Amino acid sequence: MILDNECQMMVEYWQKLFHDERLIAVRNEKNPEYTTLADAFGIKNIYCDCQEDLPQKLNEFLFDDPDEPVLFHARINRTPCLPLVAPGAALDSMILSDADQEEMEFEAGAAPS
């Protein structure tokens, strides 16, 4: 299963929160055609970019060919990749939502944990 939001969301979110929003190498606007690659290897593939089609296509992915490889390429919205832990922070202070990051203080220049 490929969950495709055309970006490296965890990297983007880290750069947003801990590196003054200096974004670099976080967008993947030229992804390969995964379904074409699967076809080249003779692998059944399913593509979904519509929420209304998701239940039917997910059911097909999970149950129609249980003994064969199946690639499921799903386009998804860009959302923050949470939870995450700030550089140098303890696991018990992980960021669970966007609102949490406003309340936390981050040590500048701290090494990633």
C-alpha positions as CSV (number, residue, x, y, z in Angstrom):
1,M,0.0,0.0,0.0
2,I,1.4,3.4,-1.0
3,L,-0.2,6.3,0.8
4,D,0.8,9.2,-1.6
5,N,0.5,12.8,-0.5
6,E,3.3,13.9,-2.8
7,C,5.5,15.0,0.1
8,Q,7.8,13.9,2.9
9,M,5.4,15.1,5.6
10,M,7.4,14.1,8.7
11,V,10.5,15.9,7.3
12,E,8.4,18.9,6.3
13,Y,6.8,19.1,9.7
14,W,10.2,18.8,11.5
15,Q,11.5,21.6,9.2
16,K,8.5,23.7,10.0
17,L,8.7,23.3,13.7
18,F,12.4,23.1,14.5
19,H,14.2,24.8,11.6
20,D,12.4,28.1,11.1
21,E,10.2,26.8,8.3
22,R,13.3,26.4,6.0
23,L,11.7,23.8,3.8
24,I,14.0,21.7,1.5
25,A,13.4,18.4,-0.3
26,V,10.0,17.8,1.1
27,R,7.7,17.8,-2.0
28,N,7.5,14.9,-4.4
29,E,5.6,16.4,-7.3
30,K,7.1,13.9,-9.8
31,N,6.4,10.5,-8.4
32,P,6.7,7.5,-10.6
33,E,3.5,5.9,-12.0
34,Y,3.4,3.1,-9.4
35,T,0.6,1.3,-11.2
36,T,2.7,1.2,-14.4
37,L,5.6,-0.2,-12.4
38,A,3.4,-2.9,-11.0
39,D,2.1,-3.7,-14.4
40,A,5.7,-4.2,-15.6
41,F,6.2,-6.8,-13.0
42,G,2.8,-8.5,-13.6
43,I,1.5,-7.3,-10.2
44,K,-2.2,-6.5,-9.9
45,N,-2.7,-2.9,-8.9
46,I,-5.4,-0.6,-7.7
47,Y,-5.5,3.2,-7.7
48,C,-7.8,5.3,-5.6
49,D,-8.0,9.1,-5.5
50,C,-11.6,9.5,-4.4
51,Q,-12.9,9.0,-0.8
52,E,-16.2,7.6,-2.1
53,D,-14.4,4.8,-3.9
54,L,-12.2,3.9,-1.0
55,P,-14.3,1.2,0.8
56,Q,-14.8,-0.8,-2.4
57,K,-11.2,-0.5,-3.5
58,L,-9.8,-1.3,-0.1
59,N,-12.0,-4.3,0.1
60,E,-10.7,-5.4,-3.3
61,F,-7.1,-4.8,-2.2
62,L,-7.6,-6.9,1.0
63,F,-9.8,-9.7,-0.1
64,D,-10.1,-10.3,-3.9
65,D,-6.6,-12.0,-4.4
66,P,-5.4,-13.2,-1.0
67,D,-2.6,-15.4,-2.4
68,E,-1.2,-12.8,-4.9
69,P,0.7,-9.6,-4.5
70,V,-1.4,-6.5,-5.0
71,L,-0.2,-2.9,-5.0
72,F,-2.7,-0.3,-3.7
73,H,-1.8,3.3,-4.6
74,A,-4.0,5.7,-2.6
75,R,-3.7,9.5,-3.0
76,I,-4.2,11.1,0.4
77,N,-4.4,14.7,1.7
78,R,-1.3,16.3,3.1
79,T,-1.7,16.3,6.9
80,P,0.9,16.6,9.7
81,C,2.7,13.4,10.5
82,L,2.0,13.0,14.2
83,P,2.9,12.0,16.9
84,L,6.5,13.1,16.8
85,V,9.2,13.9,19.4
86,A,11.1,17.2,19.3
87,P,14.9,17.1,19.1
88,G,16.3,16.4,22.5
89,A,12.9,15.9,24.1
90,A,11.8,12.9,26.1
91,L,9.2,10.5,24.7
92,D,6.7,11.5,27.3
93,S,6.6,15.0,25.9
94,M,5.8,13.9,22.3
95,I,3.7,16.2,20.1
96,L,0.3,14.7,19.6
97,S,-1.5,17.5,17.7
98,D,-0.8,20.8,16.1
99,A,-2.1,22.6,19.2
100,D,0.6,20.9,21.3
101,Q,3.5,22.5,19.4
102,E,2.4,26.0,20.5
103,E,2.6,25.0,24.2
104,M,6.0,23.3,24.0
105,E,9.4,25.0,24.2
106,F,12.2,23.5,22.1
107,E,15.8,23.8,22.9
108,A,17.6,25.4,20.0
109,G,20.3,23.3,18.4
110,A,19.4,20.2,20.4
111,A,20.4,16.9,18.8
112,P,17.6,14.7,17.5
113,S,16.6,12.0,19.9
